[in-house]
Amino acid sequence: MPTATPAEPNRFAAIEPRQSQPLLTWRDVSDATDAVIARTNKTLDLFDRDLLLTGWQSLSRFKLLRDAIVQRSVAVRLMLCDTTTLRGDCPRVVSLLSTHAHKLSILGTRNQNSLNQSFVVADGQHLIFRPNMVQSSGSLEFENPSKSIVWITQFEVTWQQGGRKIFAEALGL
């Protein structure tokens, strides 16, 4: 009878503060995102084209995000250029939206050409940055508010400009 293999440890979980770690593959980006979600205690802001390339449809990401929202009361804001694939490709995220809309907000941005970069900022100090949102190359930094502040500001400005707020009911839930 085969035995279950233990989950592979996330190599990004032990990065030292203020050290930049390169991200080269989509697996790197997904693992880095998991490490950031696991560390966040207050806020998690993401700007990306959509959620397809970075592992948001996985069960493990759903559990991490749910635990962050439910156990640590993390406020999550996802700002996406394309929200058309959410219902079909990320039903777990939509499920979280239907049960925890007070802590999870999703906005479809109006100006899709405003940013070409993709980024995740958690607690104002943990940062994943990809200079081109359709490529996996980028970097991860923990506990570096001076690097994160630019992206926090950019996120806030774009969020305040508005867009289409996504509601679970509008997606059929």
C-alpha positions in Angstrom: 0.0 0.0 0.0 1.6 3.3 -1.0 2.1 5.9 1.7 1.3 9.5 1.4 4.3 11.7 0.6 4.7 14.7 2.9 4.1 18.1 1.3 7.3 19.7 0.0 8.4 22.6 2.3 8.0 26.0 0.8 11.5 27.2 0.1 10.5 30.8 0.4 9.2 30.5 4.0 12.7 31.0 5.5 13.9 34.0 3.6 15.7 36.6 5.7 14.1 40.0 6.1 15.1 42.6 3.5 16.7 40.0 1.3 15.5 39.9 -2.3 14.8 36.5 -3.6 14.5 36.1 -7.4 11.4 34.4 -8.8 12.0 32.7 -12.1 9.1 30.3 -12.7 5.3 30.3 -12.2 5.9 27.7 -9.4 8.3 30.2 -7.7 5.6 32.9 -8.0 2.9 30.5 -6.6 5.2 29.4 -3.7 6.1 33.0 -2.9 2.5 33.9 -2.8 1.7 31.1 -0.4 4.6 32.2 1.8 3.4 35.8 1.8 -0.2 34.8 2.6 1.1 32.6 5.5 3.0 35.6 7.0 0.3 38.3 6.6 -1.6 39.4 9.7 -3.5 42.5 8.6 -3.7 43.2 4.9 -3.1 41.5 1.6 -3.4 43.5 -1.6 -2.9 42.0 -5.1 -2.8 43.6 -8.5 -2.7 41.2 -11.5 -4.1 40.6 -14.9 -6.2 37.6 -13.5 -5.6 34.8 -11.0 -4.9 32.0 -13.5 -1.1 31.8 -13.7 -0.3 32.1 -10.0 -2.1 29.2 -8.4 -5.3 30.8 -7.0 -7.4 27.9 -8.2 -5.6 25.4 -6.0 -7.1 23.9 -2.8 -3.9 24.7 -0.8 -4.2 28.4 -1.7 -7.9 28.4 -0.8 -7.0 27.0 2.7 -4.2 29.5 3.2 -6.5 32.4 2.2 -9.4 31.1 4.2 -7.2 30.7 7.3 -5.8 34.3 6.9 -9.3 35.7 6.6 -11.0 33.6 9.3 -8.2 33.0 11.9 -6.2 36.2 11.5 -8.9 38.5 10.3 -6.8 39.6 7.3 -8.4 42.1 4.9 -7.8 40.9 1.3 -8.2 43.1 -1.8 -7.7 41.7 -5.2 -7.6 44.1 -8.1 -7.7 42.4 -11.5 -7.7 43.5 -15.1 -9.7 40.5 -16.2 -12.4 39.1 -14.0 -14.2 37.1 -16.6 -12.5 33.8 -15.6 -13.1 34.0 -11.9 -16.3 31.9 -11.7 -15.1 29.1 -13.9 -11.4 29.0 -13.0 -11.3 30.1 -9.4 -14.5 28.9 -7.8 -12.9 28.6 -4.4 -12.1 32.3 -4.4 -15.6 33.1 -5.4 -16.9 30.9 -2.6 -14.8 32.8 -0.1 -16.2 36.0 -1.5 -19.7 34.8 -0.9 -19.0 33.8 2.7 -16.5 36.5 3.7 -17.3 39.6 1.6 -16.6 41.7 4.7 -12.9 40.7 4.5 -12.5 39.9 0.8 -13.0 42.5 -2.0 -12.4 42.0 -5.7 -12.3 44.9 -8.1 -12.1 44.8 -11.9 -10.0 47.8 -12.8 -11.4 50.2 -15.4 -8.0 51.2 -16.8 -6.4 47.9 -17.8 -3.4 49.7 -19.4 -2.6 51.7 -16.2 -0.1 49.1 -15.0 1.9 46.4 -16.7 3.4 45.2 -13.5 1.9 42.7 -11.1 2.4 42.8 -7.3 1.3 41.5 -4.0 1.8 43.6 -0.8 1.1 42.2 2.6 1.0 44.1 5.9 2.8 47.0 4.1 6.1 45.2 4.2 6.1 41.9 2.3 6.3 42.3 -1.5 6.1 40.1 -4.6 6.9 42.2 -7.7 6.8 41.1 -11.3 7.7 43.8 -13.8 5.6 42.2 -16.5 2.3 40.6 -15.5 2.4 38.0 -18.2 5.8 36.7 -17.3 6.9 34.8 -14.2 10.1 36.6 -13.5 10.1 38.8 -10.5 11.3 39.1 -6.9 10.1 38.4 -3.3 11.0 40.5 -0.2 9.9 40.1 3.4 9.9 42.9 6.0 10.9 45.7 3.6 8.4 48.6 3.9 10.7 50.9 2.0 10.4 48.7 -1.1 6.7 48.1 -0.6 5.5 51.7 -0.1 5.6 52.5 -3.8 3.3 49.6 -4.6 1.0 50.3 -1.7 0.6 53.9 -3.0 0.1 52.7 -6.6 -2.5 50.2 -5.4 -4.4 52.7 -3.3 -4.5 55.2 -6.2 -5.8 52.6 -8.7 -8.3 51.2 -6.1 -9.7 54.7 -5.4 -10.1 55.3 -9.1 -12.7 52.6 -9.0 -13.8 49.9 -11.3 -16.3 47.1 -11.3 -16.7 45.7 -7.8 -17.3 41.9 -8.0 -20.0 40.4 -5.9 -20.5 36.6 -5.5 -24.2 37.0 -6.4 -23.2 38.5 -9.8 -21.1 35.4 -10.5 -24.0 33.1 -9.8 -23.5 32.1 -6.2 
